[in-house]
Amino acid sequence: MKQCDLLVVGGGIVGLTLAREWLLRHPGSTVSVLEKEPNSVSHGTGRNSGVVHSGIYYQEHSLRARLCVAGSQDMLAYVEEKGIWTDRCGKLLIPPTESALPSVDVLLERGAANGVPIELIDGQTAQMLEPRVNTQFDCALYIPVTSVVDNKAVAQAVVDDVRGLGGLIHYNTQVTQMHGTDGRVETPQGIFSAGYIINAAGLFADQVARNAGLEMRYSFQPFKGKYWMHCDPSFRMQRLVYPIPDLNLPFLGVHTAHNAKGQVFFGPSSTPVIGRENYQGLDGIAWSDGMALSANLVWKLMRNTNGLRTLAWREAKLLRRAGVCAEISRLIHGVKATDLQTSLAKVGIRSQIFDPKAQHLVNDFVILRDRRCVHILNAISPAFTASFAFSRHVLDHYLDE
Ligand SMILES: Cc1cc2nc3c(=O)[nH]c(=O)nc-3n(C[C@H](O)[C@H](O)[C@H](O)COP(=O)(O)OP(=O)(O)OC[C@H]3O[C@@H](n4cnc5c(N)ncnc54)[C@H](O)[C@@H]3O)c2cc1C
């Protein structure tokens, strides 16, 4: 049996920053991160838009608001310190339809309440900032602090930090059983035991938590996020352009995203799926889990719970390139359906949980402590942005040190 002070299940950005923060606070202690994949970027951490969000979307006092605002400053300081690519390009939020206009005021208020610099500007000013932008409603929100970073490079830098501080990261090591009472986990590579265990297993966090004996009311509802790439390498964007989103759903809507090479992507979609790692075709659908997820999904679609049937209908339009093009054209001009190519590499799935009691998709991070285990559930966007602040919050409030 291998023993350590802290065991982290899941080596994505949340697990890694938790391990790093613990080691910074407890030099010389022993930490092991167990990750089922051969690297840290196979799932959410490596498949997101790389956007460092400002925190305007989230309700005042929510965990997402507080940790996003603090975490974005940490993230930008970290990439600067490590020399990681970043583009401090700012973001424009455009109302895609007339019905989105009331949300402009709500976001202005939320931005102000969360302490985020945000400006309401007219169409002409928006076009000066990004000439491609569609200004049909002659207004936009501008958030200068929003940035893009190289998300995979961030994860690699945190891996190096954890190792440099003496932590061990065991790749290809899947936790198959977790015993919450005595702090033991089983893997095909052997048994690990620890003073504390943190479950940061992303898309499997709810399963791992139940396996550890946690009783909770939440169910799981994965949503796939597909991206489309602009085929013309000379097509460039100066700013990020997002729609004013439906504030009733935890999704930001199809937006522009660009990377260090300047390639421009559009996405992600928000399609309900029945496999936690169902990135392509029928891959990543486990038989029994898939049956349970399908039954839950059919029931929600029938009842249009949380507007899911409406969302699914909207998503169906994205099955055709013309539909994707129509969605993008509400935000920017000059994109044709023939410019778009589905990105096979860039597709992610959200670790979204559902609250059957409230009949609602959970709209905030959820952290639950049970005996020696801390479970991180619903590590949805902006958990990448928030990760450094998130790890401080978990250690401050959930682990008796
Ligand atoms: C399409 C999309 C776009 C997004 N865009 C943004 C963005 O622009 N900005 C932002 O801030 N956030 C964004 N997010 C959210 C962000 O990517 C996630 O919140 C973040 O990556 C969560 O990190 P994580 O470590 O919890 O998850 P992951 O990166 O998924 O890590 C969890 C790890 O646990 C491992 N694991 C699971 N089960 C086990 C087991 N039994 N044993 C061992 N290991 C296990 C998995 O292999 C995985 O590597 C986006 C998400 C998606 C899906």
The ligand as an ORCA input file, in Angstrom:
! r2SCAN-3c Opt
* xyz 0 1
  C     -16.301     22.941    -24.686
  C     -15.811     23.564    -23.422
  C     -15.281     24.867    -23.442
  C     -14.853     25.459    -22.256
  N     -14.276     26.701    -22.300
  C     -13.785     27.250    -21.152
  C     -13.085     28.493    -21.189
  O     -12.888     29.087    -22.247
  N     -12.654     29.011    -20.010
  C     -12.834     28.376    -18.801
  O     -12.453     28.907    -17.770
  N     -13.452     27.160    -18.761
  C     -13.892     26.582    -19.903
  N     -14.482     25.349    -19.876
  C     -14.564     24.636    -18.595
  C     -13.222     23.987    -18.239
  O     -12.653     23.340    -19.328
  C     -13.459     22.992    -17.128
  O     -14.198     23.638    -16.128
  C     -12.136     22.505    -16.528
  O     -11.337     21.959    -17.511
  C     -12.422     21.495    -15.440
  O     -11.217     20.920    -15.072
  P     -11.191     19.528    -14.329
  O      -9.794     19.323    -13.855
  O     -12.289     19.482    -13.332
  O     -11.627     18.487    -15.435
  P     -10.764     17.558    -16.452
  O      -9.787     18.358    -17.213
  O     -11.786     16.810    -17.209
  O      -9.986     16.642    -15.455
  C     -10.554     15.565    -14.742
  C      -9.612     14.397    -14.885
  O     -10.047     13.326    -14.078
  C      -9.658     12.130    -14.708
  N     -10.439     11.023    -14.154
  C     -11.771     10.810    -14.270
  N     -12.123      9.688    -13.614
  C     -10.978      9.185    -13.045
  C     -10.703      8.043    -12.251
  N     -11.668      7.176    -11.864
  N      -9.414      7.820    -11.854
  C      -8.417      8.687    -12.216
  N      -8.642      9.769    -12.999
  C      -9.908     10.035    -13.389
  C      -9.945     12.402    -16.175
  O      -9.212     11.548    -17.026
  C      -9.555     13.874    -16.313
  O      -8.257     14.054    -16.846
  C     -14.935     24.734    -21.035
  C     -15.440     23.430    -21.026
  C     -15.858     22.843    -22.198
  C     -16.378     21.434    -22.163
*
